[in-house]
Amino acid sequence: MHAYLFPGQGTQFPGMGKEIFDGFNLAQSYFKKANDILGYSITDIMFEGSAEDLKQTKYAQPAIFLHSFILTKTLGSTFRPDMVAGHSLGEISALAAIGSLDFEVALRLISKRANAMQKVCETENTGMAVVVGLYDVIVKNVCDQIEGVVVPANYNTLNQVVISGDKMALKKAANKLSPAAKAVVPLPVSGAFHSPFMKPVINEFKSAIDKTEFKTPICPIYQNTDGRPTTNTTAIKEKLIDQLTHPVMWRHTILHMIEDGAIEFTEIAPGKLLNKFVNQIDNKVKTKYLL
């Protein structure tokens, strides 16, 4: 079975999407439509903006969605997923790719999500960092001991966990973890995602979700909060909301996909990060990427 993976925030880079735009008339049509929907030129930010510009949540999330979704559309009939998963924001990209959300609906939903999260980012001194080389249970135990708010946000692999919280607590956690870890590295994001700091986003995003039409997808989506598959639109909506303040259970997601028969994984841009995680979780499966 063939699984497709859709990345989340942190995978953005300057110039992203320009090759797709230049190479496909279909891509140009989608990008131009996106500029109209958003009310500003996301293509200028993607193609010509700086890394600092793209770090802003309000730009990063639509940009990553557009890169992934439009690339999927250029595949035409060769895109035949048996299952999909998206990392954080990538869940919405995945849902659009498998027909649960229309393009315009998905982009508007992401814009609302991103703008609501951006507001929180601008009022709180928060961030995220990746911890490499320590078992996830050790990282969680250290976070639990830190004064202030710092929590595991992404369980990417057995020994790669992203932590999220206020910057003072992040620094304390990093100091405690660094002697034993291979690395503790800040991430290029503007806030503490998948943490209690995202609680103010819930009502606004839930209101947008409730007004959004979700169709039954063409294949199961394995969602972040529990790593389990579903095609039920009510469950999909609930898990998208819960995801805001809950950790991304990525390792569990990939293991469940493999248990259910996935033997090949294709990452749909930007970057190759998710494939690296898959290979670390199980190096016997095949991986490839479309950038």
Backbone as a ProteinNet text record, in pm:
[ID]
protein_1_A
[PRIMARY]
MHAYLFPGQGTQFPGMGKEIFDGFNLAQSYFKKANDILGYSITDIMFEGSAEDLKQTKYAQPAIFLHSFILTKTLGSTFRPDMVAGHSLGEISALAAIGSLDFEVALRLISKRANAMQKVCETENTGMAVVVGLYDVIVKNVCDQIEGVVVPANYNTLNQVVISGDKMALKKAANKLSPAAKAVVPLPVSGAFHSPFMKPVINEFKSAIDKTEFKTPICPIYQNTDGRPTTNTTAIKEKLIDQLTHPVMWRHTILHMIEDGAIEFTEIAPGKLLNKFVNQIDNKVKTKYLL
[TERTIARY]
84.6	0	87.9	37.4	115	58.3	143.3	103.7	168.7	93.4	145.7	149	257.5	279.4	290.7	232.2	227.9	288.5	393.6	467.6	397.7	450.3	395.3	494.3	462.2	541.5	683.5	777	918.3	990.1	913	973.6	980.9	929.9	930.5	1073.2	1092.9	1223.5	1204.7	1293	1281.4	1287.2	1198.8	1193.2	1102	1040.3	957	842.3	819.3	709.5	738.4	853.1	880.7	898.3	964.5	984.6	851.4	762.2	630.3	554.1	559.1	491.6	543.4	674.8	735.4	710.1	690	682.3	544	439.2	304.2	202.3	128	20.4	-85.2	-111.5	-208.6	-165	-35.9	16.9	-1	25.3	9	-134.3	-228.6	-370.1	-403	-354.8	-380.3	-312.8	-188.7	-117.7	-187.4	-230.6	-298.9	-432.3	-501.6	-627.1	-601.1	-490	-454.7	-431.2	-363.1	-340.8	-474.1	-570.3	-702	-776.1	-770.1	-840	-782.6	-650.5	-584.3	-587.5	-598.1	-599.8	-462.8	-360.4	-223.2	-144.3	-23.9	53.3	138	81.6	157.6	270.9	252.4	359.1	482.8	464.8	581	657.1	583.3	647.5	717.6	654	713.2	835.4	822.9	927.4	1041.4	1008	1108.2	1130.5	1048	1061.2	1180.3	1215.4	1328.8	1284.5	1383.4	1353.3	1277	1310.4	1242.7	1096.4	1070.6	932.2	852.4	909.9	840	829	906.6	897.9	766.4	709.1	583.9	471	402.7	298.7	193.7	154.8	47.8	86.4	218.1	264.6	309.7	374.3	431.6	324.4	212.8	111.6	44.6	-2.4	-56.2	48.1	172.8	278.7	305.2	312.8	339.7	221.5	101	-17.2	-17	7.1	5.1	110.8	230.4	338.3	297.3	245.8	208.6	87.2	-18.5	-143.2	-124.9	-61.1	-46	44	148.4	233.9	154.2	66.6	-18.1	-105.6	-159.8	-245.5	-168	-39.1	39.4	61.6	38.4	54.1	-60.7	-174	-288.6	-334.9	-361.6	-416.8	-315.6	-187.8	-86.9	-93.9	-165.3	-183.9	-297.2	-259	-356.8	-320.2	-349.5	-310.9	-400.9	-341.1	-417.7	-443.4	-357.6	-369.8	-284.6	-316.5	-238.8	-223.1	-124.2	-107.7	-41.7	-72.8	-9.9	46	162.5	227.2	176.2	92.3	36.2	-46.5	-6.5	-71.1	-94.9	-2.6	-10.1	-136	-207.5	-335	-435.7	-436.6	-531.4	-488.9	-358.7	-308.8	-350.9	-335.6	-371.4	-520.7	-602.8	-748	-791.2	-725.7	-756.4	-713.1	-598.5	-545.6	-635	-700.2	-783.9	-932.9	-962.1	-1098	-1193	-1145.1	-1232.8	-1261.9	-1166.8	-1182.3	-1154.2	-1237	-1208.6	-1091.1	-1022.2	-902.6	-930.2	-1030.2	-1057.5	-1096.3	-1178	-1222.5	-1102.7	-1012.9	-895.4	-803.5	-781.8	-693	-750.2	-880	-942.1	-933.2	-952.3	-943.2	-801.6	-703.3	-564.2	-530	-581	-554.8	-610.1	-730.6	-789.9	-709.4	-670.5	-588.4	-456.8	-391.5	-260.6	-269.2	-369.7	-382.7	-414.7	-497.9	-529.4	-405.3	-325.9	-203.2	-99.9	-96.4	-3.3	-30	-159.4	-194.1	-135.8	-147.2	-91.5	59.8	122.5	267.9	317.3	237	278.1	256.8	177.3	150.9	227.2	284.9	356.3	501.5	593.3	734.7	762.7	729.5	734.8	811.1	835.9	905.9	905.7	987.5	998.2	1143.5	1179.8	1315.8	1308.8	1400.2	1403.2	1513.3	1478.9	1573.5	1607.8	1735.5	1780.7	1868	1840.2	1928.8	1886.4	1766.4	1713.7	1577.4	1548.8	1417.7	1307	1192.6	1083.6	1037.1	1039.4	994.6	1088.1	1216.1	1312.1	1283.5	1259.4	1229.9	1103.7	1001.4	876.9	899.5	976.2	1002.6	1075	1170.2	1242.2	1146.2	1064.6	968.1	876.1	833.4	743.7	808.4	941.5	1013.7	1045.9	1025.8	1066	960.5	1006.7	916.1	880.3	751.6	706.2	638	603.3	530.2	621.7	653.5	725.4	678.3	637.4	577.2	627.9	625.7	652.1	542.1	581.3	485	477.7	591.5	595.8	677.5	614.8	687.1	723	831.7	864.7	921.5	1018.4	1075.4	1099.7	1149.8	1173.6	1270.7	1369.4	1468.7	1482.2	1367.7	1362.4	1228	1232.7	1111.2	1123.2	1018.1	1013.6	942.9	1001.5	939.8	892.9	790.9	721.4	687.2	705.9	670.5	723.2	715.3	770	922.6	985	1128.2	1215.1	1172.3	1248.3	1244.8	1126.5	1113.5	1186.3	1181	1254.6	1403.9	1453.8	1597	1636	1551.2	1578.5	1578.7	1481.5	1474	1594.8	1633.2	1748.9	1875.6	1892.5	2011.3	2015.3	1898.9	1893.1	1910.7	1863.4	1868.6	2000.7	2063.5	2180.5	2296.7	2332	2447.7	2432.8	2311.3	2290.6	2243.5	2184.3	2130.2	2240.5	2215.4	2306.8	2298.2	2175.8	2156.1	2021.6	2015.7	1889.9	1892.3	1807	1816.5	1684	1686.5	1563.7	1511	1378.3	1315.6	1274.6	1271.1	1234.5	1083.5	1023.1	879.9	861.2	742.3	722.8	640.8	613.4	534	543.2	468.1	468.9	347.7	360.7	250.2	234.3	111.2	78.6	112.4	75.1	98.2	-20.6	-26.7	-136.9	-145.5	-36.8	-40.6	-135.8	-175	-265.9	-413.7	-442.7	-582.4	-665.1	-608.7	-688.8	-731.9	-668	-700.5	-823.3	-852.5	-951.1	-1087.9	-1142.3	-1278.3	-1289.1	-1191.4	-1193.9	-1181.1	-1090.2	-1069.8	-1189.6	-1245.7	-1363.4	-1480.6	-1496.9	-1603	-1584.8	-1460.1	-1430.6	-1454.1	-1412.9	-1432.5	-1580.9	-1660.5	-1803.9	-1875	-1819.2	-1880.7	-1826.9	-1732.6	-1665	-1724.9	-1749.3	-1800.7	-1685.6	-1689.3	-1594.2	-1665.9	-1604.5	-1659.3	-1586.3	-1650.4	-1584.4	-1463	-1343.8	-1222.5	-1215.2	-1131.3	-1119.6	-1039.8	-970.2	-894.4	-880.9	-839.2	-825.3	-713.4	-735.5	-631	-596.4	-468	-417.2	-383.4	-458.5	-446.8	-352.5	-304.5	-194.3	-223.2	-347.3	-372.9	-363.9	-394.6	-385.8	-319.1	-288.7	-221.1	-307.7	-439.2	-530.8	-603.6	-646.5	-712	-859.4	-909.9	-1052.9	-1091.3	-1216.6	-1277	-1403.1	-1430.2	-1549.5	-1528.8	-1612	-1588.6	-1605.3	-1693.2	-1709.4	-1582.2	-1526.9	-1401.8	-1286.9	-1282	-1176.1	-1178.6	-1296.2	-1309.6	-1263	-1309.4	-1274.5	-1123.6	-1060.6	-916.5	-836.2	-885.8	-817.5	-816.2	-923.9	-931.1	-843.4	-853.8	-773.8	-624.4	-587.2	-445.6	-376.7	-452	-392.5	-314.6	-368.4	-306.4	-249.4	-259.5	-209.5	-83.9	1.2	121.9	91.3	178.7	171.4	234	153.2	201.8	250.7	359	401.7	456.9	540	595.1	482.5	383.7	270.8	191.4	177.6	107	173.1	304.7	377.7	371.9	386.9	380.9	243.4	137.3	2.8	-16.3	39.8	27.9	100.4	216.9	292.4	217.7	162.1	82.1	-36.2	-90.1	-206.4	-168.5	-39.1	1.4	83.4	117.4	197.9	339.4	384	520.8	598.1	526.8	592.8	533.6	622	581.2	636.1	550.1	592.8	561.9	664.9	648.2	622.9	517.3	477.5	522.3	647	705.4	642	707.9	849.8	940.9	1058.3	1157	1150.4	1236.1	1246.2	1240.9	1193.3	1201.1	1120	998.4	910.9	965.3	1026.1	1088.4	1202.3	1277.4	1385.4	1327.9	1216.6	1151.5	1106.1	1044.3	995.7	1110.7	1222.5	1338.4	1396	1387.7	1435.9	1338.7	1211.4	1111	1114.5	1129.5	1137.1	1214.1	1336.9	1421.7	1397.1	1295	1266.5	1165.8	1094.3	996.4	1062.6	998.6	1050.9	1002.1	1089.3	1049.7	1098	1019.9	1062	993.7	1032.8	975	953	858.8	832.7	849.1	947.3	980.9	934.3
-120.2	0	124.7	227.9	349.9	462	517.1	626.9	757.5	865.9	998.8	1083.3	1159.6	1239.1	1387.6	1472	1616	1691.2	1770.6	1834.1	1955.4	1999	2113.7	2226.9	2319	2441.6	2410.4	2489.4	2466.4	2413.2	2367.2	2313.4	2418	2538.1	2644	2689	2741.5	2795	2900.6	3001.3	3105.5	3045.6	3092.3	3042	2922.8	2876.3	2756.4	2774.9	2672.7	2673	2737	2807.3	2879.3	2783.4	2671.3	2575.1	2515.6	2491.9	2438.2	2542.7	2667	2776.1	2788.5	2784.6	2799.9	2680.1	2562.9	2441.7	2394.9	2448.7	2396.4	2510.3	2514.4	2612.6	2594.1	2467.6	2438	2501.9	2492.7	2551.2	2702.6	2766.2	2911	2952.1	2873.2	2901.8	2895.2	2791.8	2777.8	2888.6	2920.9	3025.6	3160.7	3192.4	3320.2	3323.6	3211.4	3202.2	3222.4	3167.5	3182.1	3328	3402.4	3544.9	3618.3	3584.4	3648.6	3610.8	3484.5	3437.6	3502.7	3508.4	3560.8	3712.8	3779	3925.3	3988.4	3910	3959.8	3860.8	3899.5	3814.5	3715	3599.1	3494.1	3446.2	3458.5	3415.7	3503.5	3634	3722.1	3679.1	3643.2	3602.6	3469	3375.5	3243.6	3250.5	3322.8	3321.5	3418.7	3532.6	3637.9	3677.4	3627.8	3666.4	3602	3656.4	3605	3491.7	3424.4	3318.7	3376.4	3500.6	3565.7	3594.3	3635.6	3656.4	3526.6	3419.5	3291.4	3225.3	3272.9	3220.2	3261.3	3372.1	3419.5	3320.6	3282	3180.2	3214.8	3341.9	3382.7	3361.7	3356.9	3329.8	3184.8	3131	2996.3	2891.3	2899	2793.7	2792.5	2907.3	2904.4	2863.5	2906.4	2875	2725.2	2662	2517.2	2439.8	2482.4	2418.2	2427.4	2547	2566.6	2482	2479.2	2399.7	2252.7	2199	2056.9	2028.3	2107.8	2079.7	2092.7	2200.8	2222.4	2116.7	2077.7	1970.8	1841.3	1813.3	1694.8	1701.2	1818.9	1835.3	1812.8	1844.7	1823.3	1674.2	1589.3	1444.8	1383.6	1453.6	1403.5	1267.4	1177.4	1045.7	952.6	992.4	906.9	917.3	1018	1031.4	939.2	822	721.2	671	749.7	711.2	604	513.2	417.5	471.8	563.8	627.1	753.3	849.1	973.4	1012.8	1098.5	1162.3	1296.9	1390.9	1521.9	1558.7	1620.9	1662	1800.9	1807	1933.3	1999.3	2118.5	2186.3	2092.5	1998.9	1908	1824.1	1813.4	1740.3	1806.6	1939.4	2009.7	1994.2	1997.7	1973	1834	1736.2	1598.2	1586.6	1650.4	1643	1705.9	1813.9	1875.5	1784.3	1720.5	1633.7	1512.1	1463	1342.9	1376.3	1502.2	1539.1	1569.7	1577.1	1608.9	1758.4	1839.3	1984.5	2037.4	2130.4	2198.8	2294.2	2327	2411	2543.1	2615.7	2747.6	2735.6	2637.2	2614.8	2584.3	2496.6	2459.4	2579.6	2659.8	2775.2	2878.3	2901.7	2997.4	2945.6	2815.4	2756.9	2770.4	2744.7	2757	2901.6	2994.4	3135.2	3177.7	3132	3164.6	3102	2978.8	2909	2982.7	3018.1	3082.4	3220.5	3297.7	3432.8	3429.7	3334.1	3320.8	3281.1	3190.2	3147.7	3260.9	3339.2	3452	3551.8	3577.9	3671.5	3625.7	3495.3	3441.4	3455.6	3427.3	3437.3	3578.4	3678.7	3818.2	3867.6	3794.3	3837.9	3756	3644.9	3557.2	3537.3	3534	3511.4	3361.2	3294.3	3148.1	3097.3	2967.7	2906.6	2755.8	2693	2547	2508.9	2388.8	2338.1	2188	2137.4	1993.5	1930.8	1819.8	1746.4	1615.8	1596.1	1479.2	1391.1	1260.6	1166	1119.8	1157.4	1109.7	1046.1	938.8	874.9	972.3	957.9	1052.4	1057.5	944.6	944.1	1026.5	1027.3	1108.6	1256.8	1294.7	1434.7	1480	1396.8	1432.6	1447.2	1356.9	1363.8	1493	1534.6	1659.8	1778.3	1780.2	1888.9	1899.5	1786.4	1784.7	1846	1846.4	1897.5	2046.4	2105.7	2243.7	2340.9	2446.6	2553.6	2636.9	2663.9	2731.8	2631.9	2678.1	2591.5	2546	2417.1	2355.3	2210	2169.2	2036.6	1973.2	1839	1774.6	1812.3	1855.4	1898.5	1802.6	1742.7	1647.8	1526.3	1410.4	1285.4	1230.4	1281.8	1251.7	1110.8	1074.3	939.9	903.1	784.1	740.3	832.3	886.6	972.7	1109	1158.1	1296.3	1355.4	1448	1508.8	1660.6	1725.7	1872	1916.7	2014.5	2069.9	2212	2255	2379.3	2449.4	2582.9	2653	2793.6	2854	2988.9	2981.6	3089.4	3082.9	3061.7	3109.6	3085.7	2938.1	2878.3	2735.8	2651.3	2692.7	2621.8	2622.6	2737.9	2749.4	2658.7	2654.8	2567.6	2420.9	2384.6	2246.1	2211.5	2304.2	2281.2	2262.1	2343.5	2332	2196.9	2145.9	2018.6	1900.5	1915.8	1807.1	1801.3	1915.8	1925	1832.8	1816.1	1729.7	1586.3	1533.5	1394.7	1384.4	1491.1	1487.5	1506.5	1459.3	1488	1634.8	1690.4	1831.6	1878.6	2007.2	2075.6	2203.6	2210.7	2317.1	2392.5	2526.9	2605.3	2587.5	2589.2	2573.2	2708.2	2717.7	2844.1	2865.7	2874.1	2901.3	3016.6	3076.8	3200	3181.9	3056.6	3036.4	2896.7	2875.3	2746.4	2664.9	2600	2523.4	2390.1	2335.6	2209	2214.6	2326.6	2347.2	2422.8	2438.1	2514.1	2658.8	2712.4	2849.9	2866.4	2757.5	2765.6	2760.9	2755.3	2751.7	2869.8	2992.7	3104.9	3088.3	2998.6	2977.9	2887.9	2806	2699.1	2750.4	2851.5	2896	2950.2	3030.5	3088.5	2980.5	2885.3	2779.3	2684.6	2655.5	2568.4	2631	2762	2831.6	2817.9	2829.6	2814.3	2670.4	2574.9	2432.7	2400.5	2451.2	2422.1	2475.5	2581.5	2641.8	2581.9	2489.6	2433.9	2299.7	2282.5	2154.5	2056.5	1945.6	1836.9	1723	1671.2	1557.3	1430.3	1317	1190.1	1173	1155.7	1146.1	1014.6	1013.9	894.9	783.7	813.9	712	757.6	670.3	709.9	810.7	900.5	989.7	947.1	935.5	899.8	1031.4	1063.4	1197.3	1203.5	1325.3	1348.6	1313.3	1333.9	1321.6	1178.9	1079.2	940.5	848.3	900.9	820.1	713.9	723.5	621.8	670	576.9	616.6	647.5	737.3	763.9	822.8	802	873.1	945.7	939.8	1000.6	1151.5	1230.8	1374.7	1440	1386.1	1441	1419.6	1299.8	1270	1354.1	1371	1451.7	1593.5	1653.9	1790.6	1800	1705.9	1708.4	1697.2	1609.3	1588.3	1707.4	1777.2	1898.4	2005.9	2014.8	2112.5	2068.2	1941.5	1890.1	1904.1	1894.6	1899.3	2028.4	2137.4	2267.3	2264	2193.6	2193.2	2057.3	1959.2	1825	1796.3	1707.6	1675.2	1597.2	1612.4	1537.3	1400.2	1296	1159.8	1097.6	1152.4	1113.4	971	934.5	798.4	695.1	721.1	629.5	623.7	738.8	745.1	655.1	669	590.3	441.1	407.7	266.6	206.8	283.5	233.9	217.6	308	295.8	170.1	144.3	24.4	-101.1	-99.9	-213.6	-241.5	-135.1	-148.9	-175.2	-194.8	-239.5	-144.1	-25.7	68.7	14.2	10.1	-34	72.1	176.9	286.2	419.2	514.8	646.9	752.3	843.7	955.7	1085.7	1167.1	1297.7	1402.3	1479.7	1581.1	1719	1750	1884.2	1970.9	2076.7	2104	2026.4	1992.4	1925.3	1773.9	1713.1	1567.2	1517.9	1604.5	1576.8	1455.4	1443.4	1334.3	1199.1	1193.2	1067.7	1026.4	1124.1	1092.5	1029.6	1084.6	1026.2	883.8	863	729.1	629.2	668.4	577.9	547.1	643.9	619.2	530	538.9	456.6	312.7	297.1	163.6	175.1	128.3	145.3	40.8	-41.9	-145.2	-97.4	11.9	59.6	151.6	166.7	251.9	396.4	493.1	633.6	709	807.7	901.2	1034.2	1137.4	1267	1339.6	1432.9	1522.9	1664.1	1736.2	1869.4	1975.6
0	0	0	-65.5	-85.5	1.3	87.7	176.1	129.5	140.4	107.6	234.7	249.6	369.3	333.5	417.9	391.4	510	485.4	594.4	654.4	768.5	839	851.1	939.9	954.5	1000.4	948.1	974.2	851.9	751.9	629.2	517.9	543.7	443	411.3	290.1	250.8	142.4	134.8	32.3	-108.4	-194.1	-331.2	-348.2	-242.3	-248.2	-348	-428.6	-522.9	-657.3	-670.2	-794.9	-912.9	-890.7	-1000.5	-1045.8	-952.2	-988.1	-1070.2	-1024.5	-1095.5	-1238.2	-1253.7	-1386.3	-1477	-1417.6	-1497.8	-1536.1	-1472.5	-1497.6	-1508.2	-1616.4	-1631	-1523.8	-1490.5	-1385.4	-1253.7	-1222.1	-1098.8	-1098.3	-1211.5	-1220.3	-1190.4	-1240.4	-1216.2	-1067.9	-999.4	-855.8	-774.8	-807.7	-734.2	-749.9	-870.9	-894.4	-819.8	-816.8	-742.7	-592.9	-545.2	-403	-366.8	-453.6	-428.3	-413.2	-498.6	-492.3	-363.4	-327.2	-206.8	-81.2	-72.3	47.4	55	-60.9	-62.2	-57.1	-77.5	-88.4	-173.4	-213.5	-303.2	-223.6	-198.5	-130.9	-221.2	-353.2	-444.3	-429.2	-407.8	-385.8	-261.5	-156.4	-30.6	-48	-117.7	-139	-229.7	-341	-442.4	-412	-346.6	-329	-182.8	-92.6	47.5	115.3	229.1	306.3	397.9	455.9	552.9	672	709.3	820.9	786.9	661.7	618	630.2	578.9	574.6	711.4	805	941.9	1007.7	961.9	1020.8	990.7	1094.5	1083	978.2	972	880.3	733.9	705.4	569.6	551.8	653.4	641.9	613.3	685.4	671.3	533.9	481.4	344.5	241.6	260.1	163.3	156.8	271.5	275.3	217	252.5	195.1	42.7	-8.2	-153.9	-222.7	-166.2	-226	-236.3	-127.3	-125	-212.8	-194.8	-267	-418.4	-461.7	-605.7	-667	-596.2	-647.4	-663.5	-568.7	-579.4	-704.5	-733.6	-851	-981.3	-982.8	-1105.1	-1132.4	-1031.8	-1050.6	-1130.2	-1132.9	-1207.4	-1158	-1252.8	-1218.8	-1153.9	-1152.5	-1087.9	-935.1	-885.1	-740	-697.1	-645.2	-603.7	-462.5	-362	-225.6	-167	-91.9	-12.6	127.1	168.3	299	298.3	385.4	395.4	541	564	695.3	672.3	758.4	752.4	886.9	886.6	1011.1	1048.6	1154.3	1201.6	1091.1	1046.6	934.9	816.2	794.1	681	677.7	790.7	789.6	696.6	695.6	608.5	463.3	436.3	300.5	254.7	342.1	309.2	281.2	362.5	344.8	213	173.4	44.1	-70.1	-53.9	-159.5	-182.8	-78.6	-92.9	-102	-135.2	-170.2	-57.4	65.8	177.8	184.3	136.5	134.4	-5.6	-52.5	-177.9	-157.3	-267	-259.9	-188.5	-234.4	-175.6	-29.1	2.4	140.3	230	183.9	262.1	284.1	179.9	192.1	288.3	280.6	374	517.7	535.8	669.4	724.8	641	683.9	715.8	635.4	661.4	796.9	828.4	959.3	1072.5	1053.7	1153.6	1174.7	1065.2	1072.6	1136.3	1099.7	1154.6	1303.5	1343.5	1486	1565.4	1509.6	1576.8	1578.3	1470.5	1463.6	1575.9	1604.4	1711.9	1845.2	1871.4	1996.3	1996.4	1882.5	1871.2	1902.5	1865.2	1884.1	2026	2105.1	2242.7	2346.6	2305.8	2398.9	2352.3	2448	2417	2421.9	2311.8	2310.1	2188.7	2188.1	2075.5	2086	2000.6	1997.8	1974.2	2017.1	1994.9	1974.7	1894	1868.9	1954	2019.2	2103.2	2031.7	2004.3	1928.6	2017.3	2014.6	2080.8	2217.7	2259.6	2387.9	2367.2	2439.6	2428.4	2466.7	2401.4	2423	2568.6	2637.6	2776.6	2865.7	2833.8	2909.4	2888.3	2763.9	2733.1	2806.2	2805.4	2873.6	3024	3082.1	3225.6	3262.9	3181	3207.2	3195.8	3091.8	3076.1	3197.4	3249.1	3365.1	3488.8	3493.1	3610.4	3601.4	3483.3	3461.5	3513.2	3582.7	3624.4	3501.5	3484.1	3363.3	3270.9	3151.5	3057.8	2945.6	2944.9	2834.1	2823.7	2704.5	2686.4	2557.4	2549.4	2420.2	2321.6	2201	2100.1	1982.6	1946.4	1835.1	1877	1879.8	1900.6	1762.3	1706.2	1566.8	1548	1630.4	1631.6	1776.3	1798.3	1936.1	2008.2	1934.4	1998.8	1930.6	1876.3	1828.8	1866.1	1961.2	2014.6	2007.4	1962.6	1963.4	2090.4	2159	2279	2249.6	2324.1	2293.8	2424.4	2429	2551.5	2556.6	2675.5	2689.4	2687	2642	2611.9	2735.6	2850.1	2972.2	3008.1	2999.8	3031.1	2927.1	2800.2	2694.6	2724	2765.9	2796.3	2913.4	3016.1	3131.4	3089	3006.9	2959.8	2873.6	2786.7	2699.6	2782.5	2886	2972	3042	3079.4	3150	3054.3	2930.2	2832.9	2756.4	2736.9	2648.5	2684.2	2812	2841.9	2790.3	2788.3	2744.6	2599.9	2546.2	2410.6	2306.6	2184.4	2072.9	2034.8	2042.4	2008.6	2061.4	2094.8	2125	2042	1940.6	1840.3	1829.1	1840.8	1820.1	1678.2	1664.2	1532.9	1474.1	1338.7	1273.5	1268.7	1387.7	1398.6	1496.2	1493.9	1570.7	1697.3	1735.5	1855.5	1911.2	2020.8	2090	2045.2	1930.9	1875.7	1948.8	1944	2011	2159.5	2219.3	2362.7	2420.7	2553.5	2614.3	2565.8	2509	2459.8	2341.1	2278.5	2163.6	2204.6	2334	2378.5	2327	2319.9	2268.4	2122.7	2050	1908.7	1891.6	1993.8	1979.1	1934.4	2003.3	1972.1	1830	1789.6	1654.9	1547.3	1571.7	1472.8	1470.7	1588	1594	1518.7	1532.6	1460.8	1309.8	1263.5	1121.2	1075	1158.2	1125.6	1113.8	1209.3	1211.2	1086.7	1027.7	908.8	778.8	790.7	673.3	634.6	505.4	455.8	434	502.8	484.8	411.9	307.3	234.4	278.1	257.7	289.7	198.7	254.6	171.3	95	-9.3	-95.2	-29.2	79.6	153.3	297.6	388.8	529.6	551.3	645.6	694.4	836.4	863.9	997.4	1067	1172.4	1229.9	1349.6	1374.6	1467.7	1612.8	1656.4	1799.6	1851.9	1764.1	1808.6	1707.2	1587.9	1486.2	1422.4	1442.7	1392.1	1266.5	1179.6	1054.8	1073	987.8	984.7	849.3	812.6	700.8	747	877	934.5	949.9	886.1	883.8	1021.5	1103.6	1239.1	1320.5	1313	1383.9	1329.9	1198.8	1136.8	1191.7	1198.7	1250.3	1395.4	1477.4	1620	1640.5	1562.8	1578.9	1528	1426.8	1379.9	1488.3	1564.4	1673.3	1789.9	1829	1940.7	1914.5	1786.6	1749.4	1793.4	1805	1838	1969.3	2068	2201.1	2240.1	2152.8	2181.2	2098	2145.9	2068.8	1942.1	1843.7	1718.8	1742.4	1734.3	1760.7	1628.5	1575.8	1441.6	1436.4	1533.6	1534.2	1541.2	1622.7	1636	1504.7	1439.1	1311.4	1207.7	1192.9	1092.8	1127.4	1253.2	1293.1	1262.5	1285.9	1255.8	1104.9	1026.9	880.7	831.3	886.7	849.1	892.1	1012.8	1060.6	967.7	908.2	821	675.2	648.6	515.9	432.3	483.4	404.9	385.8	260.1	231.2	154	109.2	37.4	82.6	112	158.3	63	19.2	-64.1	8.1	28.5	92.4	-14.9	5.1	-92.6	-46.8	-58.2	-46.5	62.8	106.8	80.3	175.6	128.5	212	207.7	289.6	295.6	440.2	528.7	671.6	713.5	662.9	706.3	663.9	544.8	501.4	593.7	641.7	736.1	862	908.1	1026.1	997.6	881.6	845.8	845.1	785.2	777	914.4	1005.6	1141.9	1219.2	1187.3	1254.8	1204	1070.7	1009.9	879.4	878.9	760.2	651.3	669.3	568.1	462.9	491.8	395.3	291.9	177.3	72.1	95.5	68.4	78.8	-42.8	-83.9	-188.5	-161.2	-233.4	-210.1	-342	-339.2	-451.1	-399.9	-451.7	-400.5	-497.8
[MASK]
+++++++++++++++++++++++++++++++++++++++++++++++++++++++++++++++++++++++++++++++++++++++++++++++++++++++++++++++++++++++++++++++++++++++++++++++++++++++++++++++++++++++++++++++++++++++++++++++++++++++++++++++++++++++++++++++++++++++++++++++++++++++++++++++++++++++++++++++++++++++++++++++++++

